C-alpha cells in the first residue's frame, strides 16, 4: 500500500503514521507496519507548522518505520516545504530536523519547478497561487510523474521534472 498526501492531507497522513507517543496506547498494528511501503507528500506544510508549533513533530512513534518517504515541493510555494533549514530555494544538502518524524525519515526530497519565491511574488500572490501549481504547471504538466516514480521505485532516486 502507498499513501499520498497533498498539502494538509500530507500532514494528516504523517500524523496517522507517526502519532504522538502520549496518545497512542494500542499503537503498533503489524498489518500497518507491513502494508505501507511508500509515503509521498506533495506541498507538505511542514515548515509552516514548525513555525508556529516548533515541537509539533517531536515525541512521536512510528507505525511504519520501513516506509520510504518522498516529499515534492515548489520553491515559490509559501506553504509547501523542502524540509530544510536553509530556505526553500533549493533541495537541502542534508536532512533537517523536521525531515524526520519518529523513525520515519525523509528519503527523497524532490523540487518540482524552478519557480522562486521573491518579495515581488508574495506581493503579487504568486507564492500562494504556487500551492495549486503542482497540478497545472504549463511547462511540465503536473507533479504526477514524480509521484509515480516514488511509488514504483521507492528505494531508487526519483526523476527530476
N, C-alpha and C positions, 0 to 999 in steps of 0.2 A: 504494500500500500504506500502511496505517496501523498503527502499533504502539501497543498499550495495555498498560500495566504497573501492577499493583496491588501496593502495599507493596514487598517486596523484588524483585518482578517488575519494577517501575519502575527499581530500581537496576540490575538485570541488563540491562534494555533500554538504559538510558543508558550502561552500561559497554560494551555492544556498539557502540552508535552513536558513542561517543566514547572509544575505547581510549587507554590511556597511550601517549604518543609513543615511549617506550623499548621497548614490546612489540609494536609494530605495523609489521613490516617491509613486508609487502605490504598496505598499509593501505587504500588508496582503490580501491574497486571501483566503476566508473562505473555499473553496474547498480543498486547500492545507493543511490548519490547521486541518481539519477533516480527510483527507485522509491518511496522513503519520503517521503510527503507530510506526515504528521502524527504526532506523538508525544504520547500522553496518559498522564500519570502520575496515579494515584489513591492517596492515602495514602502518598506517596513519603517515605521516611525520610531525606531529605537533611540536615536539621538534626541528627538523631541521629548520622549518620555523621560529619558535620563536627565534632561534639562530641568524638569520640574520635580522629578522623583529620583534623585541620584541613586538610591538603594533599591529601586524597583526590581532590578534583575538579580539582586543578591538573595542568599538564603533559599535556594531552590534545589529541588531534587529532580532527577531526570527519569522519565518513563522510558525513553528510547535512546540510551547512550550511544548506540551503534549507528543511529541515523546520520546521514550526510546532509548538512545544512548549506544551502546555496542562497545568497542574497543578491538581488538585482536592484540597481539604483540609477537614477539620473542625477548628475551633479547639480543641476539647476532646480531640482525638486526640494522645496523648503521642508517638506515633511518626510520624504524618503531619506534613508540614511545609508552611508557607506560603512558605518560602524567603526570608523576610525576617529582618532582624536586630532587629526591634522587637517581638518576641513574636508568639505565634500567635493573638492575639485579633482580628486584622483583616487584610485584604488589604494588603500593604505598598504604600506610595505610590510607591516607586521600587524598581528591581531591586537585589537584594542580591548580593554577590559570589558566593554559592553558587547563584545563579539563572542562571548561565552555565557550561556545560561545554564546553570547547574553543570552537568557534564556534557551538554550538547554544545559542540564547538563549531563556529563558522568555518567551513572548509573552503568554499568558493565565494568570492565577492566580485560580482560582475557589473561593470559600468555599462549601461545600455546606450547612452548617447554622449556626445562631447559637449552638449549644451551646458554652459557655465552659469552660475548664479552670480550676478553683479548687483550693485545698488540700483542701477537703471532697471534691471529685470524685476527686482522686487517692487519698485515704484510702478512699473507697468504691469504688475500682477503675473509676469511670466513664471516666477517661482512657484506660485500656487497653481497656475494652469499646467505646469510641467507634471504635476501629480497625476494627471489623467493621460499624460503623454506616452505612457507605456503601451498604449493600445493603438495609437494613431500617428506615430512618427512618420512623416512623409518620406523620408529617405530610407528608412529601414523596415517599414511595415509595422511590426509590433515586437514586443519582447518575447513572444511565444517561442521562437527558435532557441533562445537562451534557456527558457523553461524546459522545453523538450529535451535539450541536451543534458540538463541537470537530472531529468527523470530517467532517461535511457542509459546514461553512463554516470551514475552519481559519484563514483570514485575517481573518474578521469577529469582533467581540466575541461571546463566548458568553453564554447566558442565565443568569440567577441563579435559584436554587431558592427 
